[in-house]
Amino acid sequence: MIPLTKIIATLGPATSNEKQISSLINAGASIFRLNFSHGSYEDHLKRIQIIRTLAKKNRTHYTILADMQGPKLRVGHFINNQITLKRGQTFILDTNKTPGNEKRVQLPHPEIFKALKAKMNLLLNDGKIVLNVQKITSKQITTKVIVGGELSDHKGVNVPDVILPISALTEKDKKDLKFALTANIDWICLSFVQKAEDIRLARRLIGNKAKILAKIEKPAAVQNITEIVSEADAVMVARGDLGVECPIASVPGLQRKIIAACRLAGKPVVVATQMLESMIEAPVPTRAEVSDIATAVCEGADAIMLSAETAAGKNPIQAVQTMREVILQTQSDPDYHQYLSALRLPLDGTIACAITSSMRRMIQSLEHPGCIATYTVSGHTTLRVARERALVPILGMTVSEKTANQMGLIWGVVPVLTKTVKHIGEVAPLATEHAKRNHLIKRGEQMIITAGYPFGHQGSTNILHIVDIA
């Protein structure tokens, strides 16, 4: 059995060399995140080259995500590097570059001054400090401290109540984006998306060189989730900042809502942040973390992500192994199919939908289903098949190496690069060969093949064929 939900491992100081990355692969990771908030281009390029080399060595495809930093809003610095704010006191954020003190500090973001209104809240230091806005001018925001605490240089600022007039791509992001596209990255993760226009802006810069994954981190993005899902190629439930800007108790419900929106649209969805946070230090997870992973799997996430656990933690390999074990155990639960089927996908009247819906029912009725095989150029057919969550692996055959790399993010898909076929009769022998080589099928099992004919036309899925494996 292979994990149908994919594992994303973030690379960093703890996982930089070939031996470490190879160990992550052996433990169960098949997708790798490069965090452009940290590291040099030289560091990232080295890791990209290692991943591609290992993919060729292992005769498979690994997916690489480039995570853009996005617009980071921060306060300035203090005379003594740190202050303590007390509940009920007045604290001023202004445009003055002079080092701050217990009464004021610089906020070098004019867009915040323009967007705020009295009675709105500002969250500082990952939401640990809450300020309520009392008065605003073009150069000064007067606030009352609702929740106090220690505040040090350059801590982050969150503005949950408004859509800020800022682009999701900063000048740094544009430079990072240019490097990532030159290095043939598969997916670009867009941080702090607020609206669908943020995706369209990025698309104009990226073109078809990479797929776009929108990170949902702000209340505005949740409010615009339908439009964002429609515009993006995939979505990430980025629970870190989402849990700061939204009431923390609302995050599980928001996660379900976002996953459901993506599944209904047939778009891949990733769940991220603090999935195995304790394993940054400890060799074993908490019971709550294990339950969190199982919940994301049952809700139908395409992939779940490790951040600091693998980038800088003490137990990166054990973290991936733990995640893999939980995924496999959850998949083997007799009720797993019931969980996935709780969200019944509507038929849209197309031939492709009729084919993939029929495929799911066939898998349920076959005595020995082994896998599904798809033949695709763009990945569209494979994505439609994965949308059905049919509980068996999906062999994603394609003639495009770029498509093969990108399909690695999709639930259940084992991507393979194959030769071009011209006739329907060529597909079954080719699919059987690749399925056996990847240990997805064995003698006595059945394989269902889907494809679009004539071949090479996106969105033309119209073939459904069952093969008995001899």
C-alpha positions as CSV (number, residue, x, y, z in Angstrom):
1,M,0.0,0.0,0.0
2,I,1.2,3.5,-0.8
3,P,0.2,6.7,0.9
4,L,-2.6,8.3,-1.2
5,T,-2.3,11.6,0.6
6,K,1.1,13.1,-0.3
7,I,3.8,14.3,2.2
8,I,5.5,17.6,1.6
9,A,8.9,18.1,3.4
10,T,10.3,21.6,3.7
11,L,14.1,21.6,3.1
12,G,16.5,23.6,5.3
13,P,19.6,23.4,7.4
14,A,18.6,20.0,8.7
15,T,18.0,18.5,5.3
16,S,20.4,20.1,2.7
17,N,22.6,17.3,1.4
18,E,21.9,14.3,-0.9
19,K,22.0,11.8,1.9
20,Q,19.4,13.7,4.0
21,I,17.1,14.4,1.1
22,S,17.3,10.7,0.0
23,S,16.4,9.7,3.5
24,L,13.3,11.9,3.4
25,I,12.3,10.2,0.2
26,N,12.8,6.7,1.7
27,A,10.8,7.8,4.7
28,G,7.8,8.8,2.4
29,A,8.3,12.4,1.2
30,S,7.7,13.0,-2.5
31,I,7.2,16.8,-2.6
32,F,9.8,19.3,-1.5
33,R,9.2,22.9,-0.4
34,L,11.8,25.6,-0.7
35,N,11.1,28.5,1.6
36,F,12.2,31.7,0.0
37,S,11.9,33.5,3.3
38,H,15.2,31.9,4.1
39,G,18.4,30.7,2.3
40,S,20.4,31.9,-0.7
41,Y,19.8,31.2,-4.3
42,E,22.9,29.0,-4.2
43,D,21.3,27.0,-1.4
44,H,18.0,26.5,-3.2
45,L,19.7,25.6,-6.5
46,K,21.8,23.0,-4.8
47,R,18.7,21.4,-3.3
48,I,16.9,21.5,-6.7
49,Q,19.7,19.8,-8.4
50,I,19.8,17.1,-5.7
51,I,16.1,16.4,-6.0
52,R,16.2,16.2,-9.8
53,T,19.3,13.9,-9.7
54,L,17.6,11.5,-7.2
55,A,14.4,11.5,-9.4
56,K,16.5,10.3,-12.4
57,K,18.3,7.8,-10.2
58,N,15.1,6.4,-8.8
59,R,13.3,6.5,-12.2
60,T,10.4,8.6,-10.8
61,H,9.3,12.2,-10.4
62,Y,9.4,14.5,-7.3
63,T,7.6,17.7,-7.1
64,I,9.3,21.0,-6.0
65,L,7.4,24.0,-4.5
66,A,8.9,27.5,-4.3
67,D,7.2,29.3,-1.4
68,M,7.3,33.1,-1.9
69,Q,7.8,35.2,1.3
70,G,5.0,37.7,0.4
71,P,4.5,41.1,2.0
72,K,5.7,40.8,5.6
73,L,4.4,43.6,7.8
74,R,6.7,44.4,10.7
75,V,7.2,47.1,13.3
76,G,10.5,49.0,13.5
77,H,13.2,48.7,16.1
78,F,13.4,49.8,19.8
79,I,16.1,51.7,21.7
80,N,16.7,48.7,23.9
81,N,15.6,46.1,21.4
82,Q,12.5,45.1,23.4
83,I,9.7,46.6,25.5
84,T,6.8,45.4,27.6
85,L,3.3,46.6,26.8
86,K,0.7,46.7,29.6
87,R,-3.0,46.2,29.2
88,G,-4.9,49.4,29.0
89,Q,-2.0,51.7,28.1
90,T,-1.8,53.9,25.0
91,F,0.7,52.8,22.4
92,I,1.4,54.7,19.2
93,L,2.5,53.4,15.8
94,D,3.9,56.1,13.5
95,T,6.0,56.9,10.5
96,N,9.0,58.3,12.6
97,K,12.2,56.3,11.9
98,T,13.5,57.1,15.4
99,P,14.0,53.9,17.6
100,G,10.9,53.1,19.6
101,N,10.2,52.9,23.3
102,E,7.3,51.9,25.7
103,K,5.1,54.7,24.2
104,R,5.7,54.4,20.4
105,V,7.4,52.6,17.5
106,Q,7.7,53.0,13.7
107,L,5.3,51.2,11.4
108,P,6.9,51.5,8.0
109,H,3.8,50.5,6.0
110,P,1.7,53.5,4.7
111,E,-0.9,51.1,3.3
112,I,-1.9,50.2,6.8
113,F,-2.5,53.8,7.7
114,K,-4.8,54.2,4.7
115,A,-6.8,51.0,5.3
116,L,-7.4,51.1,9.1
117,K,-10.5,52.5,10.8
118,A,-11.1,53.3,14.4
119,K,-12.2,50.3,16.6
120,M,-10.3,47.8,14.4
121,N,-7.7,45.5,16.0
122,L,-4.0,45.2,15.1
123,L,-2.2,41.9,16.1
124,L,1.5,41.9,16.9
125,N,4.0,39.2,17.4
126,D,1.9,36.3,16.0
127,G,-1.2,37.6,17.7
128,K,0.3,37.5,21.2
129,I,-0.3,41.3,21.5
130,V,-3.7,42.9,20.6
131,L,-4.0,46.6,20.0
132,N,-7.3,48.4,19.4
133,V,-7.2,51.4,17.1
134,Q,-8.5,54.6,18.8
135,K,-7.4,57.3,16.3
136,I,-5.7,57.5,12.9
137,T,-3.9,60.3,11.0
138,S,-1.7,60.0,7.9
139,K,1.3,59.7,10.2
140,Q,0.1,58.2,13.4
141,I,-2.1,55.4,14.7
142,T,-3.1,55.7,18.4
143,T,-4.0,52.4,20.0
144,K,-5.1,51.0,23.3
145,V,-3.4,47.8,24.5
146,I,-6.0,45.0,24.9
147,V,-3.6,42.2,25.4
148,G,-0.1,43.2,26.5
149,G,3.3,41.4,26.6
150,E,6.8,41.6,25.3
151,L,7.4,43.2,21.9
152,S,10.9,43.2,20.3
153,D,12.4,44.6,17.1
154,H,10.8,43.9,13.8
155,K,8.0,41.7,15.1
156,G,5.2,40.9,12.6
157,V,1.9,42.9,12.3
158,N,-1.4,41.3,11.2
159,V,-4.4,43.4,10.1
160,P,-7.3,40.9,10.1
161,D,-10.2,43.3,9.5
162,V,-9.5,44.8,6.1
163,I,-8.2,44.0,2.6
164,L,-4.9,45.8,2.5
165,P,-4.1,47.6,-0.8
166,I,-0.9,45.7,-1.3
167,S,0.2,43.1,-3.9
168,A,0.8,39.5,-2.9
169,L,4.1,39.8,-4.8
170,T,6.7,42.1,-3.4
171,E,9.8,43.3,-5.3
172,K,11.8,40.5,-3.5
173,D,9.2,38.0,-4.5
174,K,9.5,39.0,-8.2
175,K,13.3,38.5,-8.0
176,D,12.7,35.1,-6.3
177,L,10.1,34.2,-8.8
178,K,12.4,34.9,-11.7
179,F,15.1,32.6,-10.2
180,A,12.5,29.9,-9.4
181,L,11.2,29.8,-13.0
182,T,14.7,29.8,-14.4
183,A,15.4,26.7,-12.2
184,N,12.2,25.0,-13.6
185,I,10.3,24.9,-10.3
186,D,7.0,23.0,-10.6
187,W,4.7,25.0,-8.3
188,I,4.8,28.6,-7.0
189,C,3.3,29.1,-3.6
190,L,1.8,32.6,-3.4
191,S,1.7,34.0,0.2
192,F,-0.9,36.3,1.7
193,V,-3.4,36.0,-1.1
194,Q,-6.5,38.2,-0.4
195,K,-8.4,38.1,-3.7
196,A,-8.5,36.4,-7.1
197,E,-6.8,39.4,-8.7
198,D,-3.6,38.4,-6.7
199,I,-3.6,35.1,-8.6
200,R,-4.2,36.8,-12.0
201,L,-1.3,39.2,-11.4
202,A,1.0,36.3,-10.6
203,R,-0.2,34.4,-13.6
204,R,0.8,37.3,-15.9
205,L,4.3,37.0,-14.6
206,I,4.5,33.1,-14.4
207,G,2.6,32.2,-17.6
208,N,2.6,28.4,-18.1
209,K,6.1,28.0,-16.6
210,A,4.7,26.7,-13.3
211,K,1.4,26.1,-11.5
212,I,0.2,28.5,-8.8
213,L,-0.7,27.4,-5.3
214,A,-2.6,30.1,-3.3
215,K,-1.9,30.1,0.4
216,I,-5.0,31.0,2.5
217,E,-3.8,33.0,5.4
218,K,-6.2,35.9,5.8
219,P,-9.9,36.4,6.6
220,A,-10.3,38.2,3.2
221,A,-9.1,35.1,1.4
222,V,-11.6,33.0,3.2
223,Q,-14.4,35.4,2.2
224,N,-13.2,35.2,-1.4
225,I,-12.4,31.5,-1.4
226,T,-14.7,30.4,-4.3
227,E,-13.1,33.0,-6.6
228,I,-9.6,32.2,-5.4
229,V,-10.1,28.4,-5.8
230,S,-11.4,29.0,-9.3
231,E,-8.4,31.1,-10.3
232,A,-5.6,29.1,-8.7
233,D,-4.3,25.7,-9.7
234,A,-4.2,24.6,-6.0
235,V,-4.7,26.0,-2.5
236,M,-3.0,25.7,0.8
237,V,-4.7,25.9,4.2
238,A,-1.8,27.9,5.9
239,R,-3.0,27.5,9.4
240,G,-0.2,29.6,11.0
241,D,-1.2,33.1,10.0
242,L,-4.8,32.0,9.5
243,G,-4.9,31.1,13.2
244,V,-3.5,34.5,14.1
245,E,-5.9,36.6,12.0
246,C,-9.0,34.5,12.6
247,P,-10.3,33.3,16.0
248,I,-8.2,30.2,16.7
249,A,-11.3,28.1,17.5
250,S,-12.6,28.8,13.9
251,V,-9.5,27.2,12.2
252,P,-10.8,23.6,12.1
253,G,-14.1,24.7,10.5
254,L,-12.2,26.9,8.0
255,Q,-10.0,24.0,7.1
256,R,-13.1,21.9,6.3
257,K,-14.6,24.7,4.3
258,I,-11.5,25.3,2.2
259,I,-10.9,21.6,1.6
260,A,-14.6,21.2,0.5
261,A,-14.3,24.2,-1.9
262,C,-11.2,22.7,-3.5
263,R,-12.7,19.2,-3.8
264,L,-15.9,20.6,-5.4
265,A,-13.7,22.5,-7.9
266,G,-11.4,19.5,-8.5
267,K,-8.3,21.5,-7.3
268,P,-5.6,20.0,-5.2
269,V,-5.5,21.2,-1.6
270,V,-2.7,21.2,1.0
271,V,-3.0,21.3,4.8
272,A,0.0,22.9,6.5
273,T,1.5,24.3,9.7
274,Q,2.3,22.7,13.1
275,M,1.2,19.2,12.0
276,L,4.1,17.6,14.0
277,E,5.3,20.7,15.8
278,S,6.5,18.7,18.9
279,M,8.8,16.6,16.7
280,I,11.0,19.6,16.1
281,E,12.5,18.7,19.5
282,A,10.9,15.3,20.5
283,P,11.4,12.0,18.7
284,V,7.7,11.1,19.0
285,P,4.5,13.1,18.3
286,T,1.7,14.1,20.6
287,R,-1.6,12.1,20.3
288,A,-3.3,15.4,19.2
289,E,-0.9,15.8,16.3
290,V,-1.6,12.3,15.1
291,S,-5.3,12.9,15.2
292,D,-4.8,16.2,13.3
293,I,-3.0,14.3,10.5
294,A,-5.7,11.7,10.4
295,T,-8.4,14.4,10.2
296,A,-6.8,16.1,7.2
297,V,-6.5,12.7,5.5
298,C,-10.1,11.9,6.1
299,E,-11.3,15.3,4.9
300,G,-9.6,14.5,1.6
301,A,-6.5,16.7,1.5
302,D,-4.2,16.0,-1.4
303,A,-1.1,16.6,0.6
304,I,0.0,17.5,4.2
305,M,3.1,19.5,4.9
306,L,6.0,19.6,7.3
307,S,7.7,22.9,7.9
308,A,10.3,23.4,10.6
309,E,9.9,19.7,11.5
310,T,12.0,18.8,8.5
311,A,13.8,22.1,7.7
312,A,15.4,22.7,11.1
313,G,14.1,20.1,13.5
314,K,16.1,17.4,15.3
315,N,14.0,14.6,13.9
316,P,13.2,15.2,10.2
317,I,13.3,11.6,9.1
318,Q,11.2,10.4,12.0
319,A,8.7,13.2,11.3
320,V,8.1,12.0,7.7
321,Q,8.0,8.4,8.8
322,T,5.3,9.3,11.5
323,M,3.3,11.1,8.9
324,R,3.4,8.2,6.5
325,E,2.4,5.7,9.2
326,V,-0.6,7.8,10.2
327,I,-1.7,8.2,6.5
328,L,-1.4,4.4,5.9
329,Q,-3.2,3.5,9.1
330,T,-6.0,6.0,8.3
331,Q,-6.4,4.7,4.7
332,S,-6.8,1.1,6.1
333,D,-9.7,2.2,8.3
334,P,-12.9,0.5,7.0
335,D,-14.7,3.8,7.4
336,Y,-12.1,5.8,5.3
337,H,-14.2,5.6,2.1
338,Q,-17.3,6.8,4.1
339,Y,-15.3,9.9,5.3
340,L,-14.1,10.7,1.8
341,S,-17.6,10.2,0.3
342,A,-19.2,12.6,2.8
343,L,-18.8,15.3,0.3
344,R,-20.6,14.0,-2.8
345,L,-19.3,15.7,-5.9
346,P,-22.1,16.9,-8.3
347,L,-22.2,15.8,-11.9
348,D,-21.7,18.6,-14.3
349,G,-23.2,17.0,-17.4
350,T,-19.9,16.6,-19.2
351,I,-18.6,13.3,-20.8
352,A,-15.5,13.6,-18.7
353,C,-17.5,13.8,-15.5
354,A,-19.7,10.8,-16.5
355,I,-16.5,8.8,-17.3
356,T,-14.8,9.5,-14.0
357,S,-17.9,9.1,-11.9
358,S,-18.5,5.7,-13.6
359,M,-14.9,4.8,-12.9
360,R,-15.3,5.3,-9.2
361,R,-18.4,3.1,-9.1
362,M,-16.5,0.4,-11.1
363,I,-13.6,0.5,-8.5
364,Q,-16.2,-0.1,-5.8
365,S,-17.8,-3.0,-7.5
366,L,-14.6,-4.8,-8.8
367,E,-13.5,-7.8,-6.8
368,H,-9.7,-7.1,-7.1
369,P,-9.1,-3.5,-8.1
370,G,-5.5,-2.7,-8.3
371,C,-5.1,0.8,-9.7
372,I,-6.4,3.4,-12.2
373,A,-4.2,4.4,-15.2
374,T,-4.6,7.8,-16.9
375,Y,-3.0,9.0,-20.1
376,T,-2.8,12.7,-20.2
377,V,-0.8,15.6,-21.7
378,S,-1.8,18.5,-19.5
379,G,-2.7,16.5,-16.4
380,H,-6.4,17.4,-16.7
381,T,-7.6,13.8,-17.0
382,T,-5.6,12.7,-14.0
383,L,-6.9,15.6,-11.9
384,R,-10.5,14.6,-12.8
385,V,-9.9,11.0,-11.8
386,A,-8.2,12.1,-8.5
387,R,-11.2,14.3,-7.7
388,E,-13.3,11.1,-7.3
389,R,-11.1,9.7,-4.4
390,A,-11.6,6.1,-5.6
391,L,-9.3,4.6,-2.9
392,V,-6.7,3.1,-5.3
393,P,-3.4,4.5,-6.6
394,I,-3.6,6.5,-9.9
395,L,-0.9,5.9,-12.5
396,G,-0.5,9.3,-14.2
397,M,1.1,8.7,-17.6
398,T,2.1,11.7,-19.6
399,V,4.5,12.6,-22.4
400,S,5.4,15.9,-20.7
401,E,8.1,15.9,-18.0
402,K,6.8,19.2,-16.7
403,T,3.3,17.7,-16.3
404,A,4.8,14.6,-14.6
405,N,6.6,16.7,-12.0
406,Q,3.5,18.9,-11.4
407,M,1.1,15.9,-11.0
408,G,3.1,14.7,-8.0
409,L,1.0,17.1,-5.8
410,I,-2.3,15.4,-6.7
411,W,-3.9,12.8,-4.4
412,G,-3.0,9.2,-5.1
413,V,-1.0,10.0,-8.3
414,V,2.2,8.2,-9.2
415,P,3.4,10.2,-12.2
416,V,5.4,8.5,-15.0
417,L,6.9,9.8,-18.2
418,T,5.9,7.7,-21.2
419,K,6.0,7.7,-25.0
420,T,3.4,9.2,-27.3
421,V,0.6,6.9,-28.4
422,K,-1.5,7.3,-31.5
423,H,-3.9,4.3,-31.2
424,I,-6.2,3.2,-28.4
425,G,-4.7,-0.3,-28.6
426,E,-1.3,1.0,-27.4
427,V,-2.5,2.4,-24.1
428,A,-3.3,-0.9,-22.2
429,P,0.1,-2.6,-22.7
430,L,1.9,0.6,-21.9
431,A,-0.2,1.2,-18.7
432,T,0.3,-2.4,-17.6
433,E,4.1,-2.1,-18.1
434,H,4.3,1.1,-16.0
435,A,1.9,-0.1,-13.3
436,K,3.9,-3.3,-12.8
437,R,7.2,-1.4,-12.7
438,N,5.9,0.9,-10.1
439,H,4.4,-2.0,-8.0
440,L,0.8,-0.6,-8.4
441,I,-0.7,-3.8,-9.8
442,K,-0.2,-7.6,-9.6
443,R,-1.4,-10.7,-11.2
444,G,-5.2,-11.3,-10.8
445,E,-6.1,-7.7,-10.2
446,Q,-7.9,-5.3,-12.5
447,M,-6.8,-2.0,-13.8
448,I,-9.1,0.7,-15.1
449,I,-7.8,3.0,-17.8
450,T,-9.1,6.5,-18.6
451,A,-7.9,8.8,-21.4
452,G,-9.1,11.3,-23.9
453,Y,-9.3,10.3,-27.6
454,P,-8.1,11.7,-29.9
455,F,-5.0,11.9,-27.8
456,G,-3.4,15.3,-27.0
457,H,-6.6,17.3,-26.6
458,Q,-7.1,18.8,-23.1
459,G,-10.5,18.1,-21.5
460,S,-11.5,15.3,-23.9
461,T,-11.7,12.4,-21.4
462,N,-14.0,9.9,-23.0
463,I,-12.4,6.4,-22.7
464,L,-13.0,3.9,-19.9
465,H,-11.4,0.5,-20.2
466,I,-10.9,-2.5,-17.8
467,V,-7.8,-4.7,-18.0
468,D,-7.3,-8.0,-16.3
469,I,-3.7,-8.4,-15.2
470,A,-2.4,-11.8,-16.2
